[in-house]
Structure formats: C-alpha cells, structure tokens
Amino acid sequence: IVAMVAIVGNFLVVHTVWTNQRMQTATNYLIVNMAIADLLYMVLVIPPTFIVIYGSYEWPFRYSGRAIYFCQVVHFGQYLLVPVSVLTLATIATDRFFAITMPMKRLFTKKVYRSLMVVIWLVAAGLAAPILYAYRIKEFSGMLYCDEDWSPAFDTTRASRVYTIFLFAVAYCVPFVVMSVMYSVICRQLWMRKIPGEQDIEKSKKALESRKKVVKMLITVVVCFVLCWLPVQVATFLWDYSGVEISVDLNFILMFLMRSHSAVSPCIYAIFSQNYRQGFK
C-alpha cells in the first residue's frame, strides 16, 4: 500500500508541475526533483530488497552478471537517492531563504535551478560511488549474500565505520543543520518582521500568507524526512560501532518507516497546496 501511494503520489506531483505552467517555479522544480528520486527509489530499490528480506537475507540470484548488477545497483540506488532528497531539501531551503530575506533580488533563474538539479545528482552519485566497490556477492554456508566487503583495498570494519560517519555528516547532519538555521531565520522574518521592500497593504498580506503556507509545507516535509530516516541512521551506527544485531522484524519496521516518507510527501503537498490538490484530481 505504501509503495503504491508513493508511486502514484509522486507521479502526480511530477505530472501536476509538468502540465501546469503556473506551477513551474524554482521551488516546484526542486520538489519534482525529489519526487523523481522517490519514484526511482520505489521502483528500483524496494522490490529486490523485499525479495531479500522475505528470503531471510539470502540473495535470490546465482553468480552471474545479473546477480552482481542487482547487488550493486540496489545498494548504490539507496545510497544515491537518499542524498538526492536531502540535498534537494537543502536547496529548497536556500531558495526560500534568499526569496524571503532578499525579495527585491532574484539571485537564480529557472535555468540555474535546472543546472542545480544536475549538480545535486552528480554530488549524490559521488557520495554513493564507494558502494559500487564495497558491495559484492559472497557465499556463506552454501548460501549467497549481497554483503559489504571493503577488502582488499581497505579494512572492512574500519572503512565501513569511516564511510558511515562521512555520509552521515555530509549527507545528513550538515544539510539539516543548515536547513534548521535557514528556516529559523525565515520564520523570524515572516512572523516577527515585515518583509523588506513590501508595504502593509492587502496584496502584500496575501503574499505574506502565501509564503507562510509554503514555508509551513516545506518545514513539515523536512521534519517528516528526519522522523522517517533518523531511526535508520541510529540503527546503522549501533550496528557499525556496537555490533548490535538488527532482527528481521526490526529491520522490516525501519525499512517501512524510511519508505513511508516517499508516500507521505505528496500527501503533505496536497494538504498545504490548493494547486497540488487540483492537480491530483
């Protein structure tokens, strides 16, 4: 059900912006970028992952090019698409920050934002690239597993820990700290002070309320993302540094939680935005 809601919801997000010229703004372009990442996550990553879980973690493919392809691509996709979402959220926060704190200046054009989306994917691909080396098919007790192994170039335990910390810092902590600061300034600007360059007239009031609504929507998306992914990050640290075993049931719950974000985001857009509600009909 979650997968279907996510696929249909994110497809509708892309379709709504694509077919409605009024909605082709910088923020909506970035929302589409995140929707595409969520769609790819659902289509490319989830089906093979569920096959593995229900097979008690045995990799369902024999030794072949297809087995290696699925093993590496599934994990590379997961490590690629999550940073895409985080970096997109950070870019949206930056866009809103400049739009609200400096409304008389337009620093970036639509063309620049399209280029930024390409940069986001390239940076995320660079962050995820080590996974193509680290994951491979291994055999234990006659069963095949898609396992993380950094040898012979690196010590597996040490490399895994370093990569986990690096990815957590660069693709999770830093962006969310930056977003927290930016949205704090934005909220102070919108709720505590008048927007520079705007007079207290009816038209400006409507513009202000519209901006507040957009910011509320975006903050809700960010908070939802943190709540869905933070437990997974904590579990990863416990597994890497404490050797805590994660049961199949707990892993399923964590996976369900982090997949839920892809389904919840389109619902948030529909709740806060009349344009998205109309586009979803």
Backbone torsions as a table, in degrees:
resi	resn	phi	psi	omega
1	ILE	NA	-46.0	180.0
2	VAL	-60.6	-43.8	-180.0
3	ALA	-62.1	-42.8	-179.6
4	MET	-65.4	-43.7	178.1
5	VAL	-61.4	-42.2	-179.2
6	ALA	-64.8	-45.7	-178.2
7	ILE	-65.4	-49.7	-179.6
8	VAL	-65.1	-45.4	-177.5
9	GLY	-62.0	-47.0	-178.3
10	ASN	-71.8	-32.5	173.9
11	PHE	-62.1	-42.2	179.1
12	LEU	-65.5	-35.1	176.2
13	VAL	-60.6	-49.8	179.7
14	VAL	-61.5	-46.5	-178.0
15	HIS	-63.5	-40.9	-178.4
16	THR	-62.3	-45.8	-179.6
17	VAL	-71.2	-39.1	-177.3
18	TRP	-63.9	-36.8	-173.8
19	THR	-97.1	-7.0	-178.1
20	ASN	-116.8	104.8	-175.2
21	GLN	-62.8	-30.8	178.6
22	ARG	-62.7	-27.5	-176.2
23	MET	-92.6	2.1	-178.3
24	GLN	-84.5	68.2	177.9
25	THR	-105.7	169.9	-179.6
26	ALA	-58.5	-46.2	-179.1
27	THR	-61.7	-43.4	-179.3
28	ASN	-69.8	-32.4	173.5
29	TYR	-58.8	-43.1	-179.1
30	LEU	-70.2	-36.1	175.1
31	ILE	-62.5	-39.8	176.3
32	VAL	-62.9	-40.2	178.1
33	ASN	-58.3	-42.2	178.7
34	MET	-70.1	-37.2	178.2
35	ALA	-63.9	-38.8	177.5
36	ILE	-64.1	-42.0	177.3
37	ALA	-61.6	-42.1	178.8
38	ASP	-65.8	-38.7	177.4
39	LEU	-62.5	-48.0	179.3
40	LEU	-62.1	-37.6	179.1
41	TYR	-60.7	-45.6	-178.8
42	MET	-67.7	-40.6	-174.0
43	VAL	-79.5	-41.1	-172.9
44	LEU	-93.3	-34.9	-170.4
45	VAL	-96.3	-44.3	-170.6
46	ILE	-66.3	-48.8	-176.4
47	PRO	-54.9	-51.0	178.6
48	PRO	-63.5	-34.2	-179.1
49	THR	-65.1	-41.7	178.5
50	PHE	-67.4	-33.9	176.1
51	ILE	-60.2	-42.8	-179.9
52	VAL	-65.4	-45.1	-178.3
53	ILE	-61.4	-47.7	-177.7
54	TYR	-71.4	-14.5	175.8
55	GLY	-98.1	22.6	-179.2
56	SER	55.7	39.7	174.8
57	TYR	74.5	3.6	174.3
58	GLU	-77.0	133.6	-179.7
59	TRP	-73.5	128.2	-169.8
60	PRO	-77.5	-6.5	-177.6
61	PHE	-107.5	145.0	177.5
62	ARG	-78.1	175.1	177.9
63	TYR	-60.4	117.7	178.3
64	SER	-173.4	170.8	176.1
65	GLY	-59.9	-35.1	-179.6
66	ARG	-66.5	-38.8	-179.8
67	ALA	-63.5	-47.5	179.6
68	ILE	-64.0	-40.8	179.9
69	TYR	-59.0	-50.0	-178.1
70	PHE	-66.4	-39.8	-179.5
71	CYS	-61.2	-49.2	-176.8
72	GLN	-75.2	-42.2	-176.1
73	VAL	-67.4	-39.6	-180.0
74	VAL	-60.1	-46.9	-178.3
75	HIS	-75.8	-38.1	176.1
76	PHE	-61.0	-41.3	178.4
77	GLY	-60.1	-41.8	-180.0
78	GLN	-65.8	-44.4	-178.5
79	TYR	-74.4	-20.3	177.6
80	LEU	-82.8	-49.0	-168.0
81	LEU	-74.8	-29.1	177.3
82	VAL	-67.5	-49.3	174.9
83	PRO	-59.7	-32.8	176.2
84	VAL	-57.7	-45.6	179.5
85	SER	-64.1	-44.7	-178.3
86	VAL	-64.4	-47.1	-179.2
87	LEU	-66.0	-32.9	176.3
88	THR	-67.2	-43.2	176.6
89	LEU	-59.9	-40.4	179.1
90	ALA	-66.3	-38.5	178.2
91	THR	-66.9	-39.4	176.3
92	ILE	-61.5	-43.8	178.7
93	ALA	-60.7	-41.0	178.5
94	THR	-63.7	-43.5	178.2
95	ASP	-59.4	-47.3	-179.8
96	ARG	-65.4	-37.0	-179.0
97	PHE	-59.9	-50.3	-178.9
98	PHE	-71.5	-35.1	-179.4
99	ALA	-65.5	-32.7	-175.7
100	ILE	-94.5	-36.4	-179.7
101	THR	-82.8	-24.6	177.5
102	MET	-133.3	66.3	-173.5
103	PRO	-67.1	-20.1	-178.5
104	MET	-83.6	-9.8	179.7
105	LYS	-116.5	137.1	175.4
106	ARG	-113.6	101.1	-172.6
107	LEU	-75.8	-32.5	-175.1
108	PHE	-126.0	142.7	175.9
109	THR	-96.5	172.4	177.4
110	LYS	-60.0	-37.1	179.6
111	LYS	-63.0	-40.3	178.4
112	VAL	-63.6	-41.0	-179.6
113	TYR	-67.0	-34.7	175.1
114	ARG	-63.1	-40.7	177.5
115	SER	-65.4	-37.8	178.5
116	LEU	-61.7	-35.8	178.8
117	MET	-63.6	-39.0	176.6
118	VAL	-64.3	-42.8	178.9
119	VAL	-61.1	-42.0	178.8
120	ILE	-57.5	-46.2	-179.5
121	TRP	-66.1	-38.1	179.8
122	LEU	-67.8	-42.6	178.2
123	VAL	-63.5	-45.0	179.0
124	ALA	-62.3	-39.4	178.1
125	ALA	-64.2	-38.7	176.8
126	GLY	-64.2	-40.4	178.4
127	LEU	-65.7	-34.4	-176.5
128	ALA	-88.9	-12.9	-173.9
129	ALA	-53.7	-40.0	179.6
130	PRO	-57.2	-23.8	-179.9
131	ILE	-63.6	-31.3	179.5
132	LEU	-63.8	-26.6	175.4
133	TYR	-87.5	-38.9	-168.3
134	ALA	-76.5	-30.9	-176.0
135	TYR	-96.4	134.0	-179.2
136	ARG	-155.8	163.7	178.3
137	ILE	-78.7	128.2	177.4
138	LYS	-131.2	156.8	-177.8
139	GLU	-115.8	128.9	175.5
140	PHE	-131.8	124.1	176.8
141	SER	52.1	41.6	177.2
142	GLY	78.4	3.1	-179.9
143	MET	-115.1	146.1	-178.6
144	LEU	-95.6	138.2	178.7
145	TYR	-134.0	145.3	170.3
146	CYS	-90.1	105.2	-168.2
147	ASP	-122.4	156.1	177.0
148	GLU	-87.9	121.0	-178.4
149	ASP	-147.6	111.4	-175.5
150	TRP	-91.2	-0.4	178.6
151	SER	-76.1	159.2	1.6
152	PRO	-86.8	-7.2	-175.0
153	ALA	-69.0	-33.2	-175.8
154	PHE	-136.9	160.3	170.0
155	ASP	-72.9	125.1	-171.6
156	THR	-60.0	-47.0	-177.5
157	THR	-63.6	-48.6	-178.1
158	ARG	-65.4	-45.5	-178.2
159	ALA	-63.1	-40.5	179.5
160	SER	-62.9	-42.1	179.7
161	ARG	-66.5	-44.2	-179.7
162	VAL	-62.9	-44.0	-178.9
163	TYR	-65.8	-38.9	178.8
164	THR	-62.1	-46.1	179.2
165	ILE	-64.3	-45.4	-179.1
166	PHE	-59.1	-48.7	-177.9
167	LEU	-65.9	-40.0	179.7
168	PHE	-63.2	-40.4	-178.6
169	ALA	-71.4	-50.3	-172.6
170	VAL	-76.7	-40.2	-173.0
171	ALA	-103.4	4.3	-178.9
172	TYR	-137.4	-64.4	-173.8
173	CYS	-63.6	-56.0	-176.1
174	VAL	-58.7	-50.0	178.8
175	PRO	-58.8	-39.7	-176.8
176	PHE	-75.7	-29.3	172.9
177	VAL	-65.8	-45.7	178.0
178	VAL	-60.1	-44.4	179.1
179	MET	-62.7	-40.6	179.9
180	SER	-61.0	-44.3	179.1
181	VAL	-64.2	-46.9	-177.5
182	MET	-63.2	-45.8	-178.8
183	TYR	-69.5	-28.2	174.7
184	SER	-64.8	-44.7	177.6
185	VAL	-64.8	-42.5	180.0
186	ILE	-60.4	-46.8	-179.2
187	CYS	-63.0	-41.3	177.9
188	ARG	-62.4	-40.8	-179.1
189	GLN	-66.7	-40.6	-175.9
190	LEU	-78.8	-38.7	-172.8
191	TRP	-99.0	-20.2	-174.9
192	MET	-110.3	-22.3	-176.1
193	ARG	-135.9	162.2	173.8
194	LYS	-77.3	147.6	178.0
195	ILE	-71.3	132.0	-179.4
196	PRO	-56.9	137.9	175.2
197	GLY	85.2	1.0	-178.9
198	GLU	-120.6	137.9	178.3
199	GLN	-93.5	160.0	-177.5
200	ASP	-81.6	73.5	177.4
201	ILE	-119.6	169.0	-174.3
202	GLU	-58.3	-42.3	-179.2
203	LYS	-62.8	-41.3	179.7
204	SER	-67.0	-35.7	177.4
205	LYS	-61.7	-42.6	179.3
206	LYS	-64.9	-41.5	178.5
207	ALA	-63.0	-39.8	179.5
208	LEU	-64.5	-45.1	179.3
209	GLU	-63.7	-37.8	178.4
210	SER	-63.8	-42.8	178.9
211	ARG	-65.5	-39.6	177.7
212	LYS	-60.2	-41.9	-178.5
213	LYS	-65.0	-41.7	178.2
214	VAL	-62.7	-44.5	-179.8
215	VAL	-63.6	-42.2	176.6
216	LYS	-58.4	-43.4	179.5
217	MET	-61.7	-46.4	-177.2
218	LEU	-67.6	-39.9	177.5
219	ILE	-64.0	-39.3	177.5
220	THR	-61.5	-41.2	177.9
221	VAL	-62.6	-43.9	-180.0
222	VAL	-63.5	-47.2	179.8
223	VAL	-61.1	-42.1	178.1
224	CYS	-61.1	-42.2	179.3
225	PHE	-61.7	-45.4	179.6
226	VAL	-61.0	-46.3	-178.5
227	LEU	-64.0	-33.9	-178.7
228	CYS	-78.2	-31.8	-173.4
229	TRP	-103.1	-23.2	-178.0
230	LEU	-59.3	-44.0	177.7
231	PRO	-57.9	-35.1	178.6
232	VAL	-67.2	-42.0	178.7
233	GLN	-63.0	-42.7	178.6
234	VAL	-62.4	-44.9	179.7
235	ALA	-62.3	-38.4	178.6
236	THR	-64.0	-42.7	177.6
237	PHE	-63.8	-43.4	179.6
238	LEU	-61.5	-40.5	-179.3
239	TRP	-69.1	-41.9	-177.3
240	ASP	-72.7	-38.7	-170.7
241	TYR	-104.8	-23.4	-178.3
242	SER	-114.0	-7.3	-179.0
243	GLY	68.5	20.5	-179.9
244	VAL	-69.0	126.7	178.9
245	GLU	-79.3	132.5	178.1
246	ILE	-101.1	118.6	-176.9
247	SER	-67.4	162.1	178.6
248	VAL	-60.0	-41.6	-178.9
249	ASP	-65.1	-44.7	179.5
250	LEU	-65.5	-40.0	179.1
251	ASN	-62.6	-38.5	177.9
252	PHE	-63.2	-41.7	179.3
253	ILE	-63.9	-43.9	179.4
254	LEU	-62.9	-42.6	178.7
255	MET	-64.1	-42.2	178.8
256	PHE	-60.9	-41.0	-178.6
257	LEU	-64.6	-47.4	-176.4
258	MET	-72.6	-28.1	175.1
259	ARG	-73.0	-25.8	-176.5
260	SER	-62.2	-30.0	-179.0
261	HIS	-58.1	-38.8	-179.3
262	SER	-63.7	-30.0	179.2
263	ALA	-85.0	-31.0	-175.6
264	VAL	-76.5	-36.4	-175.7
265	SER	-54.6	-50.5	178.0
266	PRO	-59.6	-33.4	178.0
267	CYS	-65.4	-39.1	178.0
268	ILE	-63.6	-43.4	178.5
269	TYR	-59.7	-42.1	-178.8
270	ALA	-66.5	-36.3	-179.4
271	ILE	-68.0	-41.8	-173.2
272	PHE	-92.1	-22.9	-172.7
273	SER	-119.6	121.0	177.1
274	GLN	-66.1	-34.5	178.8
275	ASN	-61.7	-42.0	178.1
276	TYR	-69.6	-37.9	178.1
277	ARG	-60.1	-43.8	179.3
278	GLN	-67.1	-38.1	179.9
279	GLY	-68.3	-27.4	-179.1
280	PHE	-79.0	-13.7	-176.7
281	LYS	-74.7	NA	NA
